[in-house]
Amino acid sequence: MNLKQIEDEALHLSEEERATLAQKLLLSLDGPTIDEMEEDRLMEARRRARELDEGIAQPIPADEVRKKARALLR
């Protein structure tokens, strides 16, 4: 299948399907892949868990975080 055929087929998709396709195509051009982003998030979660376990970082209750976030948005 050549580019013209792919384009013709894509233009017959629903608006939602075209939007999804466009997003996937744009994401493929620059930046990390979805799998790479997932791996990065997992590594960050492990790092944060290790810091909590080792006492390097202290947990903050969710209510306190929400309160501070709301104050910053005002």
N, C-alpha and C positions, 0 to 999 in steps of 0.2 A: 504494500500500500504506500503510495507516495504522499507528499505533503498536501497536495491539492485534494486528494481523496479524503484524507484525514480532516482537513478543514471543512469540506462539504458535509461530511458525516457529523462533525461537531456542531455545525450550525443548525442541524436538525434536532439537536437535543433540546430538552426543556430549559427554561431560564435557570432553574436551580441546578440542573446537571451541568450547564455551561459554566456557571459560577464556580461550582466545585472543581471542574476541569481547569478553569483559569487559575484558581488558587493553587492547585497542585503543580501546574506548569510554572507559575511564578516562583513558588517555593523551590522548584528544582533548579532555578537559575542562580540563586545566590543564597548564602547562608547554609547552615547545617541541615541535614535531613531530619525527618521526624524521629528516626531511630537514634540519631546522634543527640538530638535534644533530650530524648528519654534517658539515654545513657548519662548525659550531663546532669539531669535532675536526680537520677539515682545516686550518682557520685556525690552530689551536693547533700542529699539526704543522709547518706552514710557519714559524710564529714561532720555534719551537724549532730548526728546521733553520737558519734565518737566524742565530740567536744562536750556534749552533755554528760556522757558516761564518765569522762575524765575530769569533770568539774571545771573545765576551761570556760564554758558558757553556762549561764543560769537560765532556766526556763522562766517565761513570763506568762502569767495566766491570760487566756484569750480575752476575758472581760477587760483587763487592763490594756491590752493591745488595741482593742476596739475603741476604748475611751480615748486613748492617745491619738488614734487615727482620726476620729471624729473631731477632736480639738484642732488637729492640723488642717482639716478641711474647712474650718470656719473662717 
